[in-house]
Amino acid sequence: MDLVAPVIYIVNLVLAVGGAGLGIFAAVDAVSRRSDAFAAADKQTKGTWAGITVGCAVALGLGFFGGAFAPQSLLWLAGLTGSLVYLLDVRPRLREVQRGGRW
C-alpha cells in the first residue's frame, strides 16, 4: 500500500494543474473574443460565457487546495464540464464566425 499513495498524489496533482490551465485558457479566450461574435454564432452573450468560464477557472484552480474542490470531486468536475463546453462547442463556432466561414 505504500506505493499507491504517491501514485494517487501524482494523478491528483496532474489533474489539478491540467484543469487549472484549461480553465484559465477558456476564461482568457472568452474574455478576449468580440461581443458581436457571440450573437453571430447564436450562442449566449459574451458576459454570460465570460462569467461561466471565470467561475469554472476559479473552481478548477481551487483544486490545488483539496476539500470540496479536489480533483475528481463534484464541484471540480462541474468546473471542468463548463470549461470543456466552452472550448469544444462555443469556441469553434466563434472562430468560424470571426474567420468568415469556409467560403
TAQUI-V834448 format. One line per field, one symbol per residue. ss: DSSP state (a for helix, b for strand, c for the rest). A space follows every 10 residues. Layout:
ss: ???
//
This chain:
ss: caaaaaaaaa aaaaaaaaaa aaaaaaaaaa aaccaaaaaa cccccaaaaa aaaaaaaaaa aaaaacaaac cccaaaaaaa aaaaaaaaaa aaaaaaaaac ccc
//
